[in-house]
Amino acid sequence: MEIKHIQDHLMSVEEGYVRCFLIEGETGALVIDGGVETGLRKFMEKQTSQKLTFLLTHSDPDHTAACGEFEEILLHPAEMARLARKQKIQNRFAAIQEGDLLDFEPYHFEVVLIPGHTPGSIALWEKEKRFLISGDSVTNATTFLFGEGRSLPAYLCSLRKLAAIAGQLNVIYGSHGPVEVPPTRINELIALCERVERGEIHGVPAERFAGDIQEYRHQGAAIYYPALTQE
C-alpha cells in the first residue's frame, strides 16, 4: 500500500490496479472502499488518529478485502445481499441512500446513487469543492458491464444523471487508472454506451475473459460488454 496526497485532508491508498481513499476530517475520518489487500485499517490508523468510518462505493471483490476489519460498513442496500454472500459478513451493515449527507469537515459529501456497474453503486459529490469520488463508474480504466448485476440501460441513466452536474465539477477521482478523471469522461461514456446500445460500434475480444466479452472504446471511454450480434 502506498499513500498519496491528492489535496488537503484527502488521500488515496494505492494497491496496484485499484485504490481506496481517506478523508481526514476534524472530528473523524472516512475510509472509502476496502481494496484487494488486508491490513487496510491498520494502515489507515497510521495516517490519522481520528475515528474511522468505513464506506463502500459498491461490493465488487476488488473493493472489499478490508471489510472484515471494520465493525460497521456503510453501503447502499442494493449491495448488502451480495456482500453478505461473498464475504460472509452480516449484521454489520449501515444503509446509505441517495441524497444522504456525510460531513467530514472540511469536506461535505452528498451520496449520489448511480446503478449500472452494480445495482447499488454510489458516488460521493463534494459540491463546494467541485469534485466527485466515483468508484468504478467513471474512471480512466475500462468499466465492467457484463455479469451479475450489471446493466447497460441503468448505467446510461446514471451517466445522464451525472452529466447534469458535470458543469459543477472540476475533477472526478476514480478507483482505477490515473486518479484524476476529466468530467468530460461522463459524456464520452454516454456517447460510447449509446453507440453500443444501437449496435453501431465494433468491439475487440477481451482475452482476459472467457466467452464473448469484448472491449468497446470511444474517445477516452471504454467498457467491457458482451459481443454484439452482427446482422
N, C-alpha and C positions, 0 to 999 in steps of 0.2 A: 504494500500500500504506500502511496505517495500523496502527500497533502500539497495542494496548490491553492494560492490565494487568488481569487477572482476579483473581488472588490472588498471594501471594508466589511468585516464580520461575515463574509460569505466565502466559503472554501469548497473545493472539490477534493474528493478522495479517489485517486486513480487506481483502478485494479485491472490494468491491461486494456481489454476491449470495452470495459464498462466503468462507469463512475457513480459514486454517491455524492451527496452534498451535505455540508454542515453550515447551519446558520447559527452564529453565536450571538444571542440576544443579551440584553442587560440582566434579565432575571431567569433566563432559561435558554436552552439550545435545541435546535431542530435538526434531526438526522433524517435525510431524505434518501430512502432506498437502502437495501442491505447487501448489494453486490454479490460476488461469487466466492469471496473469501470469508472464513470465520475469523473472529477476533476483532471485528469492526468496533464493537462497543469499547473495548479496552483501548483501541487506537484513538477513538474519539475522546475518551476521557483524558488522554494525554494532551489533547488540543485545547480543552476547555474544562473549567471547574463547574460550569453551570449544569443544572439538572437536564438530562437528555429526554427529549420527546422523539419517538420513532414513527416515521410515516412511510408508507409505500405509495408510489405513483401507480403501480399495478403489481400483479402477482406472478410475472414470469420468473423462472428459476434463476436467471442471472441478476435478479434484483432482491433475492430473498434469503441468501445464505446466512445472514446475521439475525434472522427473525427469532431464533431461539434464545438470543442473548438479551432480549428486552421483555419487560413484564407486560407491556401493552403495545399493540400495533394499531396505528391509525390507518384505515384504508376504506375504500368505498365498499358498501355491502355487496355489490355485484362481484367482488373479488374474493369474498370470505370463504365460500364453499371450496373454491379451487385451491386456495392457500391451505385450508384445513386438510384437504385431501393430499396435497403434495408434501406438505411439511409436517403433517400430523400434529398441527397446532390448533387448539381450541380454547375457548373461554378467555382469550387474551386480546380479543378484537374490540376496537372502538370505532364506530362508524363516522365517516366524514361524508358530507353531501355537497352537492352543487350550491355555491353561494356561501358556504361556511367561511368564517374569517379566522385566521391564525396569526396571532400577534406575538412577534419576537423582536421587540424594539431593538434596532431602528427599522426592522422590516415588518410589513403587514401584508399578509397574503390572502387572496381570495381563491377558494377552490373552484376550478372550472372542470366540469365533467366532460370528457372527450372520448366516448366509446369508439370502438373500431379496431384498434390494435388489440385491446382486450375489452370486455364488456364494461368494466369499471375503471378504465384508465382516467387519471386526473392530471391536470396541470395546476401549478401554483402561480398566480398572477400578482405581481407587485406593481400596483397602478402608479403610485407616486414615483417610484424609481424606474418605471418603464421597462420591466423585464418579465420574462416568463420562464419558469422551470417546467420543461415539457415531457419528462420521462422519455419514452421511446417514440412518441407520436410525431414529433418534429425534430429531426436530428440531421447531422452531416453523414449519416450512415444509411443503410438500406432498411426500410421498415418492413417487418414481417406482417403479411396479411394473408396467411394461409394457416389452416389448422384450427383446433378447438377454440371457439370464442371469437375468432377474427371475423370482421365483416367490412367489406369494401363500402357498401352503402352507408353504414353507420360512420365509418371513418370519414367519408366525404362530408357528411353532415357536420361532424366535429370540426373538420378543417374550415368549413364555411363559417362556423361559429367563431373560430379563432381569427379568420380573415376580417371579421367585423371589428376586432380590437387591434389588428396588426398596426394600424396607424398610431396606436398609443404605446408601441413597443420600440425600444432601441435595439434590443438584443434578446435572443432566446438561448437558454442554456439547456443543451440536450445531454442524454445519457450515453451516447455512442458517437464516435468520431470526434473531431475537434469540438471543444466545448461550446464555443460561440457560434450560434447559427443565425444567419440573417433573417429578419422577419419576412423577407421576400420568399423564403423557402415555403411558406404556407401556400401562396398562390401557385408556386411551381408544383407542389404536391397535388393541389386541386386540379391543375391542368393535366398532370400525368394520370391521375385516377379517373378523370372524366374520359380521357382517351382510352384507357384500359376498359372502362365500363362500356364504351361504344365499340370496342374491338378494333380500334384504329391504330394500334401500335403493336410492334413485334417485340417479344422478349427474347432473352438468350437463356439457355439452360443454366440453372444454378447447380453446379456439380457437387456442391457441399450437401445437397439434399437429395434423397431418393425420390423417385416418382417424377411427376410432370411439373415441378416447381420451376418457374422462370423468374429472372430479374428484368424488370421493366424500368427504363430510365427516360427522363425528360428534363433538359436543362440540369440543374443541380439535384433534382429529386430522384429517388429510387425506391422501389418496393419489390418484395418477393411475393409472387401470386401464382396460382395455378395457370398452366398454359392455356391460352385462349384457343377455342376451336376455330379453325380457319374454314371459311365457306369455300 
